[in-house]
Amino acid sequence: GVWRPQTANQCTFPTEPSAPYFFDETCQMGQLGCLADGVHVACRFCGEGDYASIKCPSAAHRSLVQAKVEEAGGSPAYCTGFANPPMTPYYWEPECKLGMTGCHADGAHVQCRFCEYDGVACPDLGVWRPQTANQCTFPTEPSAPYF
């Protein structure tokens, strides 16, 4: 990374990350999520995975793929409590409550919900399925090569 005046107060990733991020002036070297872009200490990941404890401001940046999945209800990547991947498909359902069928599927997140299970249908996007777990899936096929 190269410091430039025009990008001094914004994150500059060589490739847009899938995790949300924002510019946090309070970040210090070594704090969780800081130096996300490898250039700016104040560039910070937030809101999911290892960074779930860092609250994202409403202005946090999200990738186009992540935005499309979130329009459909969230990402199954948020379901991090499974000791082993289940054979039942699951997805992130923001409306889940304890006691609703399929909710709390991973044992850690109430919003993690099994589908194709006890009458719960799977949404069109954002579903983890065992048969596609080791394949790349995109809402729109990218023009760049992938593997």
C-alpha positions in Angstrom: 0.0 0.0 0.0 1.0 3.6 -0.7 -0.1 6.6 1.3 -1.6 9.3 -0.9 -3.3 12.5 0.3 -6.5 11.8 -1.6 -6.9 8.5 0.2 -5.5 9.5 3.6 -8.9 9.1 5.4 -10.4 6.1 3.7 -9.7 2.4 3.4 -7.8 1.3 0.2 -8.0 -2.4 -0.5 -6.3 -3.9 -3.5 -9.4 -6.1 -3.8 -12.7 -5.2 -2.2 -13.2 -7.5 0.9 -16.4 -9.4 1.5 -16.5 -8.3 5.2 -17.9 -4.8 6.1 -15.4 -2.1 7.1 -15.2 1.5 8.0 -12.7 4.2 8.9 -12.3 4.4 12.7 -10.1 7.3 13.9 -10.0 5.6 17.4 -8.3 2.5 16.0 -4.8 1.7 17.4 -2.3 -0.8 16.1 -3.0 -4.2 17.5 -6.7 -3.7 18.2 -9.2 -6.2 16.7 -10.1 -5.3 13.1 -7.7 -2.4 12.7 -5.3 -2.1 9.8 -7.9 -4.0 7.7 -6.5 -2.8 4.4 -2.9 -3.2 5.4 -2.3 0.5 4.9 -4.4 2.5 7.3 -4.5 1.7 11.0 -7.9 3.4 11.2 -9.3 1.0 8.5 -11.4 -1.5 10.5 -13.4 -4.6 9.8 -16.7 -4.9 11.7 -19.9 -6.7 12.2 -19.3 -10.4 11.3 -17.1 -13.4 11.8 -14.1 -12.6 14.0 -15.2 -8.9 14.0 -18.8 -9.5 15.1 -18.0 -7.8 18.4 -17.2 -4.5 16.6 -20.4 -2.7 15.8 -20.6 -1.4 12.2 -21.8 2.2 11.8 -24.6 2.8 9.3 -21.9 4.1 6.9 -19.9 0.9 6.9 -18.8 -0.3 3.4 -20.1 -3.6 2.1 -19.2 -5.4 -1.1 -21.7 -5.7 -4.0 -21.9 -9.4 -3.4 -22.5 -8.9 0.3 -25.2 -6.3 -0.3 -27.1 -8.6 -2.7 -27.0 -11.5 -0.1 -28.1 -9.1 2.7 -31.0 -7.9 0.6 -32.1 -11.6 0.7 -31.8 -11.7 4.5 -28.1 -12.1 5.4 -25.2 -14.5 4.9 -24.9 -18.0 6.1 -21.3 -17.1 6.9 -22.6 -15.5 10.0 -23.6 -18.9 11.3 -20.3 -19.7 13.0 -21.3 -22.0 15.9 -21.4 -25.4 14.1 -18.8 -27.8 15.4 -19.2 -29.7 12.1 -21.0 -28.7 9.0 -24.5 -30.0 9.0 -26.2 -32.0 6.2 -29.2 -29.7 6.4 -29.2 -26.4 4.5 -29.2 -23.2 6.6 -29.3 -19.4 6.1 -29.3 -16.2 8.2 -32.8 -15.1 9.1 -32.9 -11.7 10.9 -36.5 -12.3 12.0 -35.8 -15.6 13.9 -36.7 -15.8 17.5 -35.9 -18.5 20.0 -38.5 -21.3 19.7 -39.3 -20.7 16.0 -38.8 -23.8 13.9 -35.2 -24.1 12.6 -33.9 -21.1 14.4 -30.7 -21.2 16.5 -29.5 -23.9 14.1 -25.8 -23.5 15.0 -26.4 -23.3 18.7 -24.8 -19.9 18.9 -26.9 -17.5 16.8 -30.7 -17.3 17.0 -30.8 -15.9 13.5 -29.1 -19.0 12.0 -31.9 -21.1 10.6 -32.2 -24.6 9.1 -34.3 -24.8 6.0 -35.8 -27.7 4.0 -36.5 -28.8 7.5 -39.9 -29.3 9.2 -41.7 -27.1 6.7 -39.2 -24.2 6.6 -38.5 -23.3 3.0 -35.1 -22.0 1.9 -34.8 -18.5 0.4 -33.6 -18.1 -3.2 -30.2 -16.6 -2.2 -27.8 -16.9 0.7 -28.3 -20.6 1.6 -25.4 -22.9 2.7 -26.0 -26.4 1.2 -23.7 -29.4 1.8 -23.6 -30.3 -2.0 -22.3 -26.8 -2.9 -20.2 -26.1 0.2 -16.9 -26.5 -1.7 -17.9 -24.6 -4.8 -17.9 -20.9 -5.6 -21.3 -19.4 -5.9 -22.1 -15.8 -7.0 -25.4 -13.9 -7.3 -24.0 -12.8 -10.7 -21.3 -14.7 -12.5 -18.0 -12.6 -12.3 -16.0 -11.7 -15.4 -12.7 -12.4 -13.6 -11.5 -16.0 -13.4 -11.9 -17.8 -10.1 -11.2 -21.2 -8.6 
